Amino acid sequence: MSEATINLWVKDDTGEMIFQVRPHTPLKQLMDTYCARTGRAHGGLGFLAHGAPCSPTRTPDALGLTDGDLIEVVPA
């Protein structure tokens, strides 16, 4: 049986978008998809969850993110 997904909001200076992710999938997948959708380079961005930087290797579960939580995208 497949793992349930959660919805995470990603907010930047232009607005918000929602991503459906699995709690145990590294955030790199979300970050890469965000960059592809927006045409922005990952190296120039920081991703924050609960105000703290997110490592691409961490998972939503490890960061305590739950359905509906927000990840902020800021200039690095």
Secondary structure, DSSP 8 states (H G I E B T S, - for coil): -----EEEEEEETTEEEEEEE-TTS-THHHHHHHHHHHT--GGGEEEEETTEE--TT--TTTTT--TT-EEEEEE-
